[in-house]
Amino acid sequence: MASTIYLSPKVDIPTERHVTVVVHRDHGGLEKGYFFDSAEGDSGGSGSFDWLMTEAIERARRFADDAGIEKVIVRTARL
């Protein structure tokens, strides 16, 4: 099972392969997020179509487990 690590947006992201969950607040104040495989790069999410934060983290964990990736990194969007 992948370990989940919560990072500040100012902390450097690990260089080894991982799944990143980017979380943010939408215009209504809801915490939302999207995830990506670090080997494939950040596509920027889908804005208003992003998942609720808890769902994004859970989906990222399942993706990491299925792909054999050991780390899920959760961070806030960098401005």
N, C-alpha and C positions, 0 to 999 in steps of 0.2 A: 504494500500500500504506500502511495506517495506521501511524503511529509509536506505539510503546509507551513510556509514561512511568510510572515507579514513584514513588509519592509516600508520604510518611509520613502517618499519619492526622491529624496536626496541621496539615498544609499545606492551604491553601485549594484547592478543586477549581476548575479553569478554568471560566469562564462560557460559553465557546463550546461548541457541541454536541460531545459525545464519547460513547464507550462506557466505562462504569466496570466494572472487575472488582473485586469485594470478596472478599478472601481471609481465611480463618480456619482454626483447627485444630478438628477435631471431637473428640468425647469420647475417641476412640482415638488421638489425636495426628496424624491424617492432615491434610495441608494441603488444604483444599477451597475452593471458591469458586463464585460466580455472577456474572452480568453483567447490565447493563441499559443502555438508551439514555437518555442524560441528558434527552432531550426528552420521555420518557415517565415518568420517575421511578423510584425504587427500590421494588421490591415486597417486598424483604426476603429473597429466595431461598426455598429449600424445605428448609432445615435439613439433615437427614440425606440428602436426595436431591440436594444440591449436587454438582457435578462435582469431580473431582480438580483441584487448582490449575492444573496445566499444561494440562489439557483445557479448563478454563474460559477461560484466556487465549487458547488457540488458537481456540476457538469465537467469542470476542469479536472477535478479529482478522478472522476470516472474515465475521462479521456487519458489522463496520465497513467492510470492503472492499466488500461487497455493497450496503451502504446509502450508500456514498460519504462516510463519516465519516472524518476525517483523524487523530483521536487515540483511543488506547485508554489509559485511566488505570487503573493497578493500585494498589490500596491495601488496607491491613488494615482489618478491621471496626472501626468506632468504638464504644467502650464507653461 
